[in-house]
């Protein structure tokens, strides 16, 4: 028998799931750096241990207010189409392991072009939970745009750091020269 593990999370009063094998971790204490001209749903970037990761609002994708007031606010860090994305959710609930036979395709009548990323349903504790397919939340064009944004931002941050170090070195050199002049 084959089993699949899901990370169950909540947005408002509804539970959703992501296959656990896509999730690299969760973060609760993070600050979003706003990013202009980002693709729809991208709230900005977080710096996670030196790596810039876009933050995607599933609330916005579902047409809800993007502000999360829940103290359990979390970012699910997941690999999506080759890049890391932080999916912002109200709270992380638990991990559920299900038999593959208990996983159903989304009924055709509940699916359309805008909801193709909601492709499966599972039954967890007698509740229907919708599975979010992280590989289809964003279009290939949006993924390319994000990759370019991250590359540009990383290059700009690297240049700013190099300039800061050069200014720091110049200040130290000036301080040494000033001290040498005062000693003479």
Residue frames as a rotation matrix with the C-alpha (Angstrom) as fourth column:
UNK 1
0.584 0.812 0.000 0.00
0.812 -0.584 0.000 0.00
0.000 0.000 -1.000 0.00
UNK 2
-0.442 -0.711 0.546 1.34
0.711 -0.649 -0.269 3.45
0.546 0.270 0.793 -0.97
UNK 3
0.374 0.500 -0.781 0.98
0.868 -0.484 0.106 6.37
-0.325 -0.718 -0.616 1.43
UNK 4
-0.143 -0.354 0.924 1.20
0.578 -0.788 -0.212 10.11
0.803 0.504 0.317 0.76
UNK 5
-0.225 0.004 -0.974 1.87
0.918 -0.333 -0.213 12.72
-0.326 -0.943 0.072 3.44
UNK 6
0.133 0.365 0.922 0.21
0.600 -0.769 0.218 16.12
0.789 0.524 -0.321 3.36
UNK 7
-0.879 -0.278 -0.389 0.85
0.474 -0.608 -0.637 19.30
-0.059 -0.744 0.666 5.30
UNK 8
0.116 0.984 0.138 -2.57
0.920 -0.159 0.358 20.62
0.374 0.085 -0.923 6.33
UNK 9
-0.905 -0.368 -0.211 -2.90
0.419 -0.858 -0.297 24.40
-0.072 -0.358 0.931 6.69
UNK 10
0.074 0.971 -0.227 -5.68
0.911 -0.158 -0.381 26.89
-0.406 -0.178 -0.896 7.23
UNK 11
-0.939 -0.111 0.324 -6.79
0.231 -0.904 0.360 30.00
0.253 0.413 0.875 5.37
UNK 12
-0.337 0.802 0.493 -9.62
-0.820 -0.508 0.265 31.72
0.463 -0.315 0.828 7.23
UNK 13
0.017 0.398 0.917 -11.88
-0.833 0.513 -0.207 28.88
-0.553 -0.760 0.340 8.41
UNK 14
0.902 0.299 -0.310 -11.02
-0.430 0.664 -0.612 26.46
0.023 0.686 0.728 5.58
UNK 15
0.237 -0.834 0.498 -8.36
-0.258 0.441 0.860 23.74
-0.937 -0.332 -0.111 5.55
UNK 16
0.794 -0.160 -0.586 -6.12
-0.579 0.094 -0.810 23.05
0.184 0.983 -0.018 2.56
UNK 17
0.651 -0.601 0.463 -3.19
0.128 0.688 0.714 20.71
-0.748 -0.406 0.525 1.96
UNK 18
0.479 -0.628 -0.614 0.14
-0.862 -0.202 -0.465 20.54
0.168 0.752 -0.637 0.13
UNK 19
0.843 -0.273 -0.465 2.00
0.222 0.962 -0.162 17.31
0.491 0.033 0.871 -0.49
UNK 20
0.870 -0.488 -0.067 4.69
-0.056 -0.232 0.971 17.18
-0.489 -0.841 -0.229 2.16
UNK 21
0.257 -0.835 0.487 7.37
0.838 0.444 0.318 16.15
-0.482 0.327 0.813 -0.33
UNK 22
0.301 -0.112 0.947 7.17
0.673 -0.678 -0.294 19.69
0.676 0.726 -0.129 -1.84
UNK 23
0.924 0.164 0.346 7.60
-0.107 -0.759 0.643 21.45
0.368 -0.631 -0.683 1.52
UNK 24
0.027 -0.990 -0.140 11.11
0.331 0.141 -0.933 22.40
0.943 -0.021 0.332 2.62
UNK 25
-0.727 -0.238 -0.644 10.02
0.679 -0.112 -0.726 24.00
0.101 -0.965 0.243 5.88
UNK 26
0.465 0.846 0.263 7.81
0.709 -0.533 0.462 26.58
0.531 -0.028 -0.847 7.54
UNK 27
-0.765 -0.641 0.059 8.61
0.504 -0.653 -0.565 30.03
0.400 -0.403 0.823 8.92
UNK 28
0.296 0.893 -0.338 6.60
0.943 -0.216 0.253 32.09
0.152 -0.394 -0.907 11.38
UNK 29
0.533 -0.173 -0.829 8.76
0.305 -0.874 0.378 35.09
-0.790 -0.454 -0.413 12.20
UNK 30
-0.343 -0.604 0.719 9.58
0.909 -0.020 0.416 36.75
-0.237 0.797 0.556 8.92
UNK 31
0.020 0.287 -0.958 9.48
-0.014 -0.958 -0.287 40.20
-1.000 0.020 -0.015 7.36
UNK 32
0.369 0.199 0.908 8.33
0.868 0.276 -0.413 40.68
-0.333 0.940 -0.071 3.79
UNK 33
-0.573 -0.563 -0.595 10.38
0.159 -0.789 0.594 43.07
-0.804 0.246 0.542 1.68
UNK 34
0.537 0.834 -0.129 7.87
0.026 -0.169 -0.985 44.67
-0.843 0.526 -0.113 -0.74
UNK 35
-0.620 -0.710 0.333 8.77
0.341 0.138 0.930 44.23
-0.706 0.690 0.156 -4.38
UNK 36
-0.009 0.646 -0.764 7.27
-0.547 -0.643 -0.537 46.49
-0.837 0.413 0.359 -7.06
UNK 37
0.075 0.153 -0.985 6.01
-0.996 0.063 -0.066 45.07
0.052 0.986 0.158 -10.36
UNK 38
-0.805 -0.314 0.503 5.83
-0.405 0.911 -0.080 41.55
-0.434 -0.268 -0.860 -8.97
UNK 39
-0.746 0.576 -0.335 3.51
-0.021 0.482 0.876 38.98
0.666 0.661 -0.347 -10.56
UNK 40
0.142 0.916 0.376 -0.04
-0.661 -0.194 0.724 38.69
0.736 -0.352 0.578 -9.20
UNK 41
0.861 0.325 -0.391 -0.09
0.064 0.694 0.717 37.19
0.504 -0.642 0.577 -5.71
UNK 42
-0.013 -0.937 -0.350 3.55
0.815 0.192 -0.547 37.94
0.579 -0.292 0.761 -4.89
UNK 43
0.886 0.390 -0.250 3.64
0.454 -0.621 0.639 40.07
0.094 -0.680 -0.727 -1.74
UNK 44
0.638 -0.761 0.119 7.41
-0.762 -0.646 -0.045 40.58
0.111 -0.062 -0.992 -1.83
UNK 45
0.205 -0.680 -0.704 10.52
-0.086 0.704 -0.705 38.70
0.975 0.205 0.086 -0.76
UNK 46
0.947 -0.125 0.295 11.86
-0.294 0.027 0.956 37.23
-0.127 -0.992 -0.011 2.45
UNK 47
0.067 -0.975 -0.210 15.52
-0.750 0.089 -0.656 36.74
0.659 0.201 -0.725 3.18
UNK 48
0.928 0.281 0.247 15.78
-0.373 0.734 0.567 33.20
-0.022 -0.618 0.786 4.51
UNK 49
0.544 -0.802 0.249 19.31
0.250 0.438 0.864 32.45
-0.801 -0.407 0.439 5.67
UNK 50
-0.364 -0.770 -0.524 20.78
-0.186 -0.491 0.851 34.63
-0.913 0.407 0.035 2.92
UNK 51
-0.864 0.138 0.484 18.52
0.497 0.384 0.778 33.37
-0.078 0.913 -0.400 0.15
UNK 52
-0.708 0.643 -0.294 15.79
-0.612 -0.765 -0.200 35.59
-0.354 0.038 0.935 -1.32
UNK 53
-0.827 0.519 0.217 12.45
0.553 0.822 0.139 33.79
-0.105 0.235 -0.966 -1.57
UNK 54
-0.715 0.639 0.283 9.26
-0.345 -0.675 0.653 35.26
0.608 0.369 0.703 -3.08
UNK 55
-0.842 0.533 0.082 6.21
0.078 0.272 -0.959 35.30
-0.534 -0.801 -0.271 -0.80
UNK 56
-0.787 0.615 -0.046 2.95
-0.046 0.015 0.999 34.27
0.615 0.788 0.017 -2.47
UNK 57
-0.713 0.611 0.343 -0.44
-0.581 -0.241 -0.777 35.07
-0.393 -0.754 0.527 -0.96
UNK 58
-0.868 0.495 0.031 -2.87
0.460 0.781 0.422 32.21
0.185 0.380 -0.906 -1.36
UNK 59
-0.240 0.792 -0.561 -5.43
0.575 -0.349 -0.740 34.53
-0.782 -0.500 -0.372 0.24
UNK 60
-0.322 0.081 -0.943 -5.08
-0.555 -0.824 0.119 36.93
-0.767 0.561 0.310 -2.68
UNK 61
-0.951 -0.060 -0.304 -5.37
-0.287 0.539 0.792 34.04
0.117 0.840 -0.530 -5.15
UNK 62
-0.618 0.764 -0.184 -8.64
0.784 0.616 -0.073 33.07
0.057 -0.190 -0.980 -3.41
UNK 63
-0.202 0.537 0.819 -9.91
0.354 -0.739 0.573 36.66
0.913 0.405 -0.041 -3.61
UNK 64
0.612 0.376 -0.696 -9.58
0.763 -0.048 0.645 37.34
0.209 -0.925 -0.316 0.13
UNK 65
0.887 -0.354 0.295 -8.02
-0.422 -0.882 0.211 40.20
0.186 -0.312 -0.932 2.09
UNK 66
0.356 -0.832 -0.426 -4.25
0.098 0.487 -0.868 39.58
0.929 0.267 0.255 2.12
UNK 67
-0.215 -0.421 0.881 -3.86
-0.801 -0.441 -0.406 40.78
0.559 -0.793 -0.242 5.72
UNK 68
0.107 0.189 -0.976 -3.41
0.312 0.926 0.214 37.89
0.944 -0.328 0.040 8.14
UNK 69
0.157 0.030 0.987 -4.25
-0.762 -0.633 0.140 38.64
0.629 -0.774 -0.077 11.77
UNK 70
0.941 0.194 -0.277 -3.84
-0.024 0.856 0.516 35.07
0.337 -0.478 0.811 13.06
UNK 71
0.515 -0.783 0.348 -0.87
-0.779 -0.258 0.572 34.67
-0.358 -0.566 -0.743 15.43
UNK 72
0.313 -0.357 0.880 -0.12
0.152 0.934 0.324 31.38
-0.937 0.032 0.347 13.65
UNK 73
0.868 0.026 -0.497 0.66
-0.444 -0.409 -0.797 33.20
-0.224 0.912 -0.343 10.38
UNK 74
0.181 -0.793 0.582 3.17
0.082 0.601 0.795 31.05
-0.980 -0.096 0.174 8.52
UNK 75
0.296 -0.201 -0.934 5.09
-0.944 -0.210 -0.254 30.80
-0.145 0.957 -0.252 5.29
UNK 76
0.682 -0.071 0.728 5.27
0.074 0.997 0.028 27.33
-0.728 0.034 0.685 3.76
UNK 77
-0.033 -0.779 -0.626 8.59
-0.827 -0.330 0.454 27.14
-0.561 0.533 -0.633 1.95
UNK 78
0.491 0.310 0.814 8.09
0.144 0.893 -0.426 24.93
-0.859 0.327 0.393 -1.08
UNK 79
-0.738 -0.672 -0.064 9.93
-0.043 -0.048 0.998 24.11
-0.674 0.739 0.006 -4.28
UNK 80
0.426 0.905 0.003 7.70
0.121 -0.054 -0.991 25.21
-0.897 0.423 -0.132 -7.14
UNK 81
0.961 -0.009 0.276 8.67
0.277 0.025 -0.961 24.58
0.001 1.000 0.026 -10.75
UNK 82
0.311 -0.946 0.093 12.34
0.753 0.185 -0.631 24.69
0.580 0.266 0.770 -9.82
UNK 83
-0.468 -0.482 0.741 12.34
-0.094 -0.806 -0.584 27.73
0.879 -0.343 0.332 -7.50
UNK 84
-0.647 0.219 -0.730 11.60
0.760 0.270 -0.592 28.21
0.067 -0.938 -0.341 -3.82
UNK 85
-0.362 0.615 0.701 8.41
-0.140 -0.779 0.611 30.10
0.922 0.123 0.368 -2.95
UNK 86
-0.977 0.133 -0.169 6.99
0.182 0.091 -0.979 30.95
-0.115 -0.987 -0.113 0.47
UNK 87
-0.333 0.935 0.122 3.22
0.302 -0.016 0.953 30.39
0.893 0.355 -0.277 0.45
UNK 88
-0.911 0.008 0.413 1.70
-0.351 -0.544 -0.762 32.63
0.219 -0.839 0.498 3.10
UNK 89
-0.204 0.841 -0.500 -1.10
0.323 0.540 0.777 30.96
0.924 -0.003 -0.383 5.10
UNK 90
0.441 0.473 0.763 -3.08
-0.536 -0.543 0.647 31.73
0.720 -0.694 0.014 8.26
UNK 91
0.172 -0.427 0.888 -1.67
-0.908 0.281 0.311 28.76
-0.382 -0.860 -0.339 10.16
UNK 92
-0.451 -0.345 -0.823 -0.09
-0.557 0.829 -0.042 25.34
0.697 0.440 -0.567 9.79
UNK 93
0.470 0.778 0.417 -2.29
-0.838 0.246 0.486 22.67
0.276 -0.578 0.768 11.35
UNK 94
0.264 -0.355 0.897 -0.70
-0.468 0.765 0.441 19.19
-0.843 -0.537 0.036 11.16
UNK 95
-0.598 -0.451 -0.663 0.72
-0.801 0.359 0.478 16.48
0.022 0.817 -0.576 8.90
UNK 96
0.370 0.780 0.505 -1.63
-0.639 0.608 -0.472 13.77
-0.675 -0.148 0.723 7.67
UNK 97
-0.803 -0.586 -0.105 -0.61
-0.507 0.581 0.636 10.47
-0.312 0.564 -0.764 6.07
UNK 98
0.269 0.963 0.014 -3.16
-0.712 0.208 -0.671 8.95
-0.649 0.170 0.742 3.71
UNK 99
-0.200 -0.215 0.956 -3.40
0.427 0.859 0.283 5.87
-0.882 0.465 -0.080 1.57
UNK 100
-0.943 -0.226 -0.243 -3.13
-0.114 -0.466 0.878 6.73
-0.311 0.856 0.413 -2.12
UNK 101
-0.635 0.762 0.129 -6.63
0.670 0.460 0.583 5.24
0.385 0.457 -0.802 -2.58
UNK 102
0.077 0.672 -0.736 -8.05
0.910 -0.350 -0.224 7.97
-0.408 -0.653 -0.638 -0.29
UNK 103
-0.546 -0.329 -0.770 -6.92
0.000 -0.919 0.393 10.76
-0.838 0.215 0.502 -2.63
UNK 104
0.225 0.748 0.624 -9.48
0.787 0.238 -0.569 11.84
-0.574 0.620 -0.535 -5.21
UNK 105
-0.722 -0.336 0.605 -9.27
0.661 -0.595 0.458 14.04
0.206 0.730 0.652 -8.28
UNK 106
-0.750 0.479 -0.457 -11.10
-0.170 -0.806 -0.566 17.36
-0.639 -0.347 0.686 -8.03
UNK 107
0.006 0.820 0.573 -14.60
0.687 0.412 -0.598 16.91
-0.726 0.397 -0.561 -9.46
UNK 108
-0.594 -0.254 0.763 -14.85
0.793 -0.343 0.503 18.43
0.134 0.904 0.406 -12.96
UNK 109
0.358 0.828 0.432 -17.83
0.686 -0.547 0.479 20.58
0.633 0.125 -0.764 -11.94
UNK 110
0.853 -0.093 -0.514 -15.69
0.391 -0.539 0.746 22.23
-0.346 -0.837 -0.423 -9.23
UNK 111
-0.140 -0.990 -0.022 -12.78
0.575 -0.099 0.812 22.97
-0.806 0.101 0.583 -11.55
UNK 112
0.936 0.308 0.169 -12.12
0.310 -0.496 -0.811 25.66
-0.166 0.812 -0.559 -14.15
UNK 113
0.460 -0.805 0.375 -9.13
0.479 -0.131 -0.868 27.43
0.747 0.579 0.325 -15.75
UNK 114
0.218 -0.335 0.917 -8.62
-0.566 -0.809 -0.161 29.61
0.795 -0.484 -0.365 -12.67
UNK 115
0.475 0.054 0.879 -8.61
-0.857 0.257 0.447 26.69
-0.202 -0.965 0.168 -10.22
UNK 116
0.687 -0.231 -0.689 -6.47
-0.253 0.812 -0.525 24.08
0.681 0.535 0.499 -11.99
UNK 117
-0.418 -0.892 0.175 -3.97
-0.457 0.040 -0.889 24.36
0.785 -0.451 -0.424 -9.12
UNK 118
-0.313 0.429 0.847 -6.66
-0.846 0.280 -0.454 22.87
-0.431 -0.859 0.275 -6.84
UNK 119
-0.291 0.059 -0.955 -6.52
-0.843 0.456 0.286 19.44
0.453 0.888 -0.083 -8.39
UNK 120
-0.501 0.096 -0.860 -7.29
0.240 0.970 -0.031 16.90
0.831 -0.222 -0.509 -5.66
UNK 121
0.220 0.538 0.814 -9.40
-0.801 -0.376 0.465 16.44
0.556 -0.755 0.348 -2.57
UNK 122
-0.656 -0.402 -0.639 -8.70
0.078 0.805 -0.588 14.38
0.751 -0.435 -0.497 0.51
UNK 123
0.569 0.820 0.063 -10.80
-0.084 -0.018 0.996 13.39
0.818 -0.573 0.058 3.49
UNK 124
-0.623 -0.773 -0.122 -9.17
0.147 0.037 -0.988 14.32
0.768 -0.634 0.090 6.80
UNK 125
-0.933 0.285 -0.219 -11.08
0.237 0.031 -0.971 13.66
-0.270 -0.958 -0.096 10.02
UNK 126
-0.167 0.939 0.302 -14.35
0.922 0.257 -0.290 13.55
-0.350 0.230 -0.908 8.07
UNK 127
0.433 0.226 -0.873 -13.65
-0.056 -0.959 -0.276 16.94
-0.900 0.169 -0.403 6.47
UNK 128
0.683 -0.219 0.697 -13.00
0.731 0.201 -0.652 17.52
0.002 0.955 0.297 2.79
UNK 129
0.306 -0.704 -0.641 -9.64
0.035 -0.665 0.746 19.21
-0.951 -0.251 -0.179 2.32
UNK 130
0.999 0.035 0.031 -8.58
0.036 -0.133 -0.991 20.69
-0.030 0.991 -0.134 -1.02
UNK 131
0.291 -0.950 0.111 -5.04
0.702 0.291 0.651 19.95
-0.650 -0.111 0.751 -2.20
UNK 132
0.797 -0.173 -0.578 -2.99
-0.401 -0.868 -0.294 22.82
-0.451 0.466 -0.761 -3.63
UNK 133
0.634 -0.613 0.472 -0.63
0.761 0.604 -0.239 21.74
-0.139 0.510 0.849 -6.41
UNK 134
0.422 -0.515 -0.746 2.37
0.115 -0.786 0.607 24.03
-0.899 -0.342 -0.273 -5.93
UNK 135
-0.585 -0.710 0.393 3.62
0.454 0.115 0.884 23.29
-0.673 0.695 0.255 -9.44
UNK 136
-0.426 0.480 0.767 0.58
0.830 -0.129 0.542 24.90
0.359 0.868 -0.344 -11.07
UNK 137
0.251 0.493 -0.833 -0.23
0.776 -0.617 -0.131 27.84
-0.578 -0.614 -0.537 -8.77
UNK 138
0.129 -0.319 -0.939 1.92
-0.313 -0.912 0.266 30.18
-0.941 0.260 -0.218 -10.88
UNK 139
0.982 0.191 -0.009 2.12
-0.051 0.215 -0.975 30.28
-0.184 0.958 0.220 -14.65
UNK 140
0.369 -0.895 0.250 5.44
0.919 0.391 0.044 29.50
-0.137 0.214 0.967 -16.37
UNK 141
0.179 -0.260 0.949 5.63
0.452 -0.835 -0.314 33.20
0.874 0.485 -0.032 -17.32
UNK 142
0.820 0.164 0.549 5.22
-0.374 -0.573 0.729 34.27
0.434 -0.803 -0.408 -13.68
UNK 143
0.807 -0.590 0.013 7.95
0.426 0.598 0.679 31.79
-0.409 -0.543 0.734 -12.64
UNK 144
0.124 -0.780 0.613 10.33
0.934 -0.118 -0.338 33.28
0.336 0.615 0.714 -15.26
UNK 145
0.384 0.085 0.919 9.51
0.009 -0.996 0.088 36.79
0.923 -0.026 -0.383 -14.07
UNK 146
0.978 -0.012 0.207 10.22
-0.207 -0.013 0.978 35.76
-0.009 -1.000 -0.015 -10.46
UNK 147
0.544 -0.831 0.113 13.53
0.804 0.555 0.212 34.15
-0.239 -0.025 0.971 -11.41
UNK 148
0.034 -0.505 0.863 14.57
0.668 -0.631 -0.395 37.37
0.743 0.590 0.316 -13.15
UNK 149
0.653 0.294 0.698 13.44
-0.251 -0.786 0.566 39.52
0.715 -0.544 -0.439 -10.19
UNK 150
0.950 -0.311 -0.003 15.37
0.130 0.388 0.913 37.38
-0.283 -0.868 0.409 -7.72
UNK 151
0.273 -0.887 0.373 18.47
0.961 0.233 -0.148 37.43
0.044 0.399 0.916 -9.92
UNK 152
0.113 -0.180 0.977 18.31
0.331 -0.921 -0.208 41.24
0.937 0.347 -0.044 -10.25
UNK 153
0.830 0.256 0.496 17.67
-0.347 -0.460 0.817 41.76
0.437 -0.851 -0.292 -6.55
UNK 154
0.803 -0.593 -0.062 20.51
0.497 0.608 0.619 39.39
-0.329 -0.528 0.783 -5.59
UNK 155
0.054 -0.801 0.597 22.89
0.912 -0.204 -0.356 41.22
0.406 0.564 0.719 -7.95
UNK 156
0.308 0.127 0.943 21.81
-0.040 -0.988 0.146 44.62
0.951 -0.082 -0.299 -6.54
UNK 157
0.983 0.063 0.172 22.26
-0.175 0.046 0.983 43.38
0.054 -0.997 0.056 -2.96
UNK 158
0.529 -0.847 0.056 25.70
0.826 0.529 0.196 41.99
-0.196 -0.057 0.979 -3.81
UNK 159
-0.008 -0.511 0.860 26.75
0.632 -0.669 -0.391 45.28
0.775 0.541 0.328 -5.42
UNK 160
0.615 0.311 0.725 25.48
-0.298 -0.759 0.579 47.27
0.730 -0.572 -0.374 -2.40
UNK 161
0.955 -0.293 -0.052 27.43
0.189 0.463 0.866 44.96
-0.230 -0.836 0.498 -0.06
UNK 162
0.207 -0.918 0.338 30.62
0.971 0.151 -0.185 45.39
0.119 0.367 0.923 -2.13
UNK 163
0.093 -0.106 0.990 30.16
0.232 -0.965 -0.125 49.18
0.968 0.241 -0.065 -2.09
UNK 164
0.899 0.276 0.339 29.60
-0.263 -0.278 0.924 49.12
0.350 -0.920 -0.178 1.67
UNK 165
0.724 -0.685 -0.080 32.78
0.605 0.576 0.549 47.09
-0.330 -0.446 0.832 2.19
UNK 166
0.006 -0.721 0.693 34.77
0.858 -0.351 -0.374 49.41
0.513 0.597 0.617 -0.11
UNK 167
0.380 0.207 0.901 33.51
-0.134 -0.952 0.275 52.47
0.915 -0.225 -0.334 1.81
UNK 168
0.999 -0.016 0.046 34.35
-0.041 0.223 0.974 50.79
-0.026 -0.975 0.222 5.12
UNK 169
0.400 -0.908 0.123 37.87
0.905 0.413 0.100 49.98
-0.141 0.071 0.987 3.87
UNK 170
0.001 -0.363 0.932 38.35
0.535 -0.787 -0.308 53.54
0.845 0.499 0.193 2.58
UNK 171
0.734 0.333 0.591 37.25
-0.288 -0.637 0.716 54.93
0.615 -0.696 -0.372 5.96
UNK 172
0.882 -0.461 -0.096 39.75
0.348 0.501 0.793 52.68
-0.317 -0.733 0.602 7.77
UNK 173
0.106 -0.869 0.484 42.52
0.972 -0.012 -0.235 53.74
0.210 0.495 0.843 5.39
UNK 174
0.208 0.049 0.977 41.66
0.135 -0.991 0.021 57.41
0.969 0.127 -0.213 5.92
UNK 175
0.962 0.173 0.210 41.66
-0.188 -0.135 0.973 56.85
0.197 -0.976 -0.097 9.69
UNK 176
0.581 -0.813 -0.028 45.12
0.757 0.527 0.386 55.23
-0.299 -0.246 0.922 9.49
UNK 177
-0.052 -0.591 0.805 46.45
0.786 -0.521 -0.332 58.08
0.616 0.616 0.492 7.35
UNK 178
0.522 0.329 0.787 45.02
-0.146 -0.875 0.463 60.65
0.840 -0.356 -0.409 9.75
UNK 179
0.983 -0.180 -0.037 46.57
0.085 0.268 0.960 58.86
-0.163 -0.946 0.279 12.72
UNK 180
0.262 -0.936 0.237 49.94
0.963 0.268 -0.003 58.65
-0.061 0.229 0.972 10.95
UNK 181
0.045 -0.200 0.979 49.78
0.420 -0.885 -0.200 62.39
0.906 0.420 0.044 10.20
UNK 182
0.775 0.306 0.553 48.97
-0.323 -0.561 0.762 63.21
0.543 -0.769 -0.336 13.84
UNK 183
0.838 -0.530 -0.130 51.82
0.462 0.561 0.688 61.00
-0.292 -0.636 0.714 15.06
UNK 184
0.042 -0.862 0.505 54.30
0.962 -0.102 -0.254 62.92
0.270 0.496 0.825 12.89
